[in-house]
Each structure stands twice: as structure tokens, then as C-alpha cells.
Amino acid sequence: MNEHEQYALPASQLLKWVHDARERTLELVSDLTHEQLTVPMMEVVNPFRWELGHVAFFYDVFLLRALDSGALLLKGAENLYDSFKVDHDDRWGLPLPSREETLAYLQRVLERVARRLESRDPDGKESYLHSLSILHEDMHGEAFTYMRQTLEYPQPRPGSRRPARRARRDRAMNGNGKTAIDAGTFDYIVAGAGSAGCCVAARLSENGRYRIPNDNPFVSVPGARKEIWAHGFRNPHRLNWAVDPANPANNRLIANSVGLHTWETVYIVHKGENHGYGEREGTELLKPDNTTGPLPADDRIPVRIGAEPTGRMVVPIYPVIQYGHDPKGGDAIGSGFVYNGKAIPSLRGKYLFTDLTTGRIWYADYKDMLAADDGKPGTLATIREVRVRWADKVYDDMFPVVETTYQARGGKSPKLPPRPDFVKGARSDVRFAIDADGELYLYSKGDGMIRKVVGATGFTGGSTAQD
């Protein structure tokens, strides 16, 4: 069996998935007016038409042209939608096709992909490229969701049948349906920023009906959103479950929350509890001017419904891991997972996570995280840096790996696009992911790569991981 055969999938399954991903994409933009599609230049968003064209371009280049060696389905698309060539701020000045022309490009690409799948079952390499393109569209569905949230657009209304099918697809592709994120369709989803970002628990039943679990902690609280499961986070943008393989009922929900100016944090989420923001950042007091300081002697914060205090005071839940916005830390925490795979025994029971911009990787022993979840702000799990072995060299983090590959793949500047406000002056955008077997991958938007973690050594102190 060659190296790609493990990815072989039936054409019928891939065809359902690609249509499902496209339905989701269109649902996230179809209700937007022309004025809403025209967005101001901001660091955390792209023009909506650019995002849509980029989704089509990815299929066009990395799937259709890679397999068929034909011309792109939109002339000049590489000068508009290639994220390696077109820097973020330049995307607002491009002569982008109209909404109708962009949607037509998406449709042409979809029809060509569908014809390929209808003609034959793909081999392992083709299946891999199809899956990669579908997951890329899903990733940009996440971008459309947070763009709408950032711009304060109303929540879209997904179709009544598609989301249940989507949840089943997430379980098939990712092996973890419990944290599938979809716009309005989820088991657990996050809503960040404001003064009290939340983890929300709700689900779509198999009959397509939206349902809030009866045991949600705020179901009976007047004025509260009944979906809320836990609150007091700034931006808990990555959730994952730490599950004991020997006893699946023994599990914890872990939230990685991007900080404001001072601390990046990892929480073991407590149902119904307030995790501090915006009265706390990390293990410190958050002041009205957004600086931090020592905790007060009376370490309680007001319980609020909306902006109004209820008169009740609680001690917040504190993080079990934190690192600072400084040269030894980073700018924004990425995803993390407790490793329970079989390929790398030395990683079992370790929680590995990244910093998005610097590409740094750390790990903590999960048992230390559980011990740190003791209600005391001064108790934190020890984190240790992980070095990376790539192309027979060892690096302190993923940043130089991403930058080298960015250049090799046609990046137009000698370095990653600059961001002088970041620790390393640019953003490598590195995150962890896991597959259905619990094995780890590192994916990096800075160079558009997915790398499998294939080995590890030295996991008692300083460590080295390979991709």
C-alpha cells in the first residue's frame, strides 16, 4: 500500500461532504447586503468577496489543477486570491469580481469537482486532496463566522436539515462530534469578547430541531440566555475535551482563551461558573484602563445578567495555565489537546498547545492541570517548551519552519508579512489538530501547510517533537 492509500474514501461520501461544506459557506453570506459585504480594513477580517474567491481558488489550484494540470477556471485568479502573493492589507485594493461573478466562480469549481467524483472513486491521493480542500472551506466557514461576530452582524439562520448532517460529517472526519463548531449548530460553541465571553451548550436533534439541554445551568434564571453553559472568558476560541480512554464519562472541557494585553490562558471549564473576564485577566485584577494588577483582598466579582449586577458575588474560576505577552511568551494562544493516541507513547497524558503568532509549542502534564484546578489563583501547572525537528534541523519553535516554507512556496516578501506589534514581528499562525485516532498534526496558515507529528523524545523536561 502506498503512502496515500490510508486516505482513500468513496466518491459518494466526498460528494456529500463537498456539497455540505458549500451549503454552509453560502448560508454564512447569502443574507448579507452589498453594504455588509463591503467591510472596513481590519486586522482580523478580510473582504467577504476575497474570502469567497479564495475558497474557490483553493479547490481550483490544490485539487483540480494538481490532478488535471488544466487552466484555472477564473483567469487571473492567482493575482487576486493567492494568500502567499497577496498580503492582507492589499486585498482591499484589488479589482475583485462582483458578488455575482464570485458566486459563479464558486459554482463552476463545485461543478468541476462534482463531475470528477461522479466519474470514478478517487484513489488515496485524490481523496486526500478532496478532504484537504473541504476542510479548508470549513476553516473559512469559521472565518466567516468570526467576521460576522466582529462586525456585529446578526447570526445567520442555517437550514433545518443540513446541520445534523454536518455534525455527522464532523464526527466522521475528525472523530470528535462533541465540539463541532457551526454557525448556530453545535453541541458546545464559544462566544467571545464583550465583558463575558461564554461557552454555550445546545444541540440540533436528528429531526433538525434546535434544542437547549434541560440541565443547562441558566435555564431557570430570569433574563439569562438559556444556552449559556459557562461564562467569564475573553475569547475562548478553542474548546476540546480531555477524555479518559478507560472511562469516557471522566472528562473535562478545556478552553484556550486569547487574552487582552497581558495573559494567554487555559481553563478547565466549570459548568455554570464565572471564569473572571472582564474583572480578571489570567490570575490578576483587570483594571478599567485594561491594565492588570494584584488581586484584591476580597477576591469576589459581581454576577451580572447582561450589564446589570444582580447583587450576588462569586469567586471566579482561575486558569490552570497562563503565559505572558512578552519575548518568552507570545501574543495569542492557539489550540491544544491532551494526547491519547498510540503512535507516540511518550506524549500520552500530555497537554500540548501552541501560540498562534510565534509558533511556540508548550506542554503540561494533564495531571498537573487537574491539580492546579483547586480554586487558588496562585496554583498553575508547569509548562515546558517543545522544540521542533524539521528537515534534519532542530528549531526552538515553528516560526522559522513556516517562514522558510512560505518563501519556498512563492511568498513575495523575504519574510512573513510584517506585524510590528507582535513578539516576532509577524504571524506564523500555528495550531494543533487531531485525527480520528487521536494523532497530532500542526497546521499553519502562514505557509498553508499541514504536518503530522511523527515522534517525540525527551518528554521529562525540555523536549523535541518531529513533524
Buried (B, 14 or more C-beta within 10 A) or exposed (E): EEEBEEBBBEBEBBBBBBBBBBBBBBBBBEBBEEEBBEBEEEEEBBBBBBBBBBBBBBBBBBBBBEBEEEEBBBEEBBEBBBBBBBEBEEBBEBEBBEBEEBBBBBBBBBEBBBEBBEEEBBEBBBBBBBBBBBBBBBBBBBBBBBBBBBBEBEEBEBBEEBBBBBBBBBBEBBEBBBBBBBBBBBBBBBBBBEEBBBBBBBBBEEEBEBEBBEEBBBBEBEEBBBBBBBBBBBBBBBBBBBBEEEEEEEEBBBBBBBBBEBBBBBBBBBEEBBBBBBBBBBBBBBEEEEEBEEBEEEBEBEBBEEEEEEEEEBBBBBBBBBBEBEEEBBBBBBBBBBBBBEBBEBBBBBBBBBBBBBBBBBBBBBEBBBEBBEEEBEBBBEBBBBBBBBEEEEBBBBBBBBBBBBBEEEBEEEEBBEBEEBBBBBBBBBBBBBBEEBBBBBBBBBBBBEBEBEEBEEBEEEBBBBB
